[in-house]
Amino acid sequence: MEDRAFWHFVQTTVRMCLVFGIGMSVSVQLIVVLDIFEKELFKPGRLSHDNLYWKQNIIRACITIIGLSLAASGLSFGHMVSLTGAFSGTLMQFLFPAACYLKCFNDSLSCLQRLGVWVLAVCGTIFGILATYVTLLEMFS
């Protein structure tokens, strides 16, 4: 009986470490997305810059709490990675490069080039929504 109790303790400890690791890694995986989001959110004229440090930390803490909640909910590691990749991967691979390219070279682009960048951004948005939807369907089915 003592052997069974020991292995139950080990199994519980490993699960708690996994929940902690997954929960804490969500904010690290999304750091680029969060940084861009915060810069847009706290631009002059949008929100007050009073206590900006605390506002940014509250946003990051909320994302970490969401990650911990999802990890503790019993979702598989594969679903967590898939959900994070579907959301942040499409942002970083399709939308942010297109937005940066348009911001830097908009004046020198032809109509066809500008159309190509917009098609990339729209397709990336559609792919991201579909990937997130499929992942959520798999998680809750």
C-alpha positions in Angstrom: 0.0 0.0 0.0 2.8 2.4 0.7 4.2 1.8 -2.8 0.8 2.8 -4.3 0.6 6.0 -2.1 4.1 6.9 -3.2 3.4 6.6 -6.9 0.1 8.5 -6.5 2.2 11.3 -4.9 4.7 11.2 -7.7 1.9 11.2 -10.3 0.2 14.2 -8.7 3.5 16.1 -8.3 4.3 15.5 -12.0 0.8 16.7 -13.0 1.1 19.8 -10.9 4.6 20.6 -12.5 3.1 20.1 -15.9 0.2 22.4 -15.2 2.6 25.0 -13.8 4.9 24.7 -16.8 2.1 24.9 -19.4 0.5 27.8 -17.6 3.7 29.8 -17.3 4.8 29.1 -20.9 1.7 30.6 -22.4 2.7 34.1 -21.5 6.3 33.4 -22.8 4.9 32.1 -26.1 2.7 35.1 -26.5 5.3 37.8 -25.4 5.7 39.2 -28.9 1.9 39.4 -29.4 1.5 40.9 -26.0 4.2 43.5 -26.6 2.6 44.7 -29.8 -0.9 44.6 -28.2 0.3 46.7 -25.3 2.1 49.2 -27.6 -1.1 49.7 -29.6 -3.3 49.8 -26.5 -1.2 52.4 -24.6 -0.5 54.8 -27.6 -0.8 58.4 -26.6 -4.5 59.5 -26.6 -5.9 56.0 -26.2 -5.4 55.1 -22.5 -3.8 57.0 -19.7 -0.1 56.5 -19.2 -0.5 56.8 -15.4 0.8 53.7 -13.8 1.7 52.2 -17.2 4.0 49.6 -15.5 1.2 48.2 -13.4 -1.3 48.2 -16.2 1.1 46.2 -18.4 1.8 43.8 -15.5 -1.9 43.3 -14.9 -2.5 42.4 -18.6 0.4 39.9 -18.4 -0.8 38.4 -15.1 -4.3 38.0 -16.6 -2.8 36.1 -19.6 -0.8 33.9 -17.2 -3.9 33.2 -15.1 -5.8 32.2 -18.2 -3.0 29.9 -19.2 -2.9 28.3 -15.7 -6.7 27.9 -15.8 -6.6 26.2 -19.2 -3.7 24.0 -18.1 -5.4 23.0 -14.9 -8.7 22.2 -16.7 -7.2 18.9 -17.9 -6.6 19.8 -21.5 -3.9 17.8 -23.2 -0.6 19.3 -23.9 -1.1 18.9 -27.6 -4.3 20.9 -27.5 -2.6 23.7 -25.5 0.2 23.9 -28.1 -2.2 23.8 -30.9 -4.4 26.5 -29.5 -1.4 28.8 -28.8 0.0 28.1 -32.3 -3.3 28.7 -34.0 -3.7 32.0 -32.4 -0.2 33.5 -32.1 1.4 31.6 -35.0 -0.9 33.0 -37.6 -0.5 36.5 -36.1 3.3 36.3 -36.3 3.5 34.6 -39.7 0.8 36.3 -41.7 -0.6 39.5 -40.1 2.4 41.2 -38.4 4.7 40.8 -41.4 2.0 42.1 -43.8 1.2 45.1 -41.5 4.9 45.9 -41.1 5.5 45.7 -44.8 2.6 48.0 -45.6 3.7 50.4 -42.9 7.3 50.6 -44.2 6.8 50.4 -47.9 3.2 51.6 -48.6 4.2 54.6 -50.7 6.5 52.6 -53.0 4.2 49.6 -53.6 2.2 49.2 -56.8 -1.5 48.4 -56.6 -0.8 44.8 -57.4 1.8 44.5 -54.7 -0.5 46.2 -52.2 -3.2 43.7 -53.2 -0.9 40.8 -52.7 0.0 41.9 -49.1 -3.7 42.4 -48.3 -4.6 38.9 -49.7 -1.9 37.5 -47.5 -3.3 39.3 -44.4 -6.9 38.3 -45.2 -5.9 34.6 -45.8 -3.8 34.6 -42.6 -6.8 35.9 -40.7 -9.1 33.2 -42.2 -6.5 30.5 -41.5 -6.1 31.7 -37.9 -9.8 31.7 -37.3 -10.2 28.2 -38.8 -7.3 26.8 -36.9 -8.5 28.1 -33.6 -12.1 26.9 -34.4 -10.8 23.4 -35.3 -8.7 23.2 -32.2 -11.6 24.3 -30.0 -13.8 21.7 -31.6 -11.2 19.0 -30.9 -10.7 20.1 -27.3 -14.4 20.0 -26.4 -15.6 17.0 -28.4 
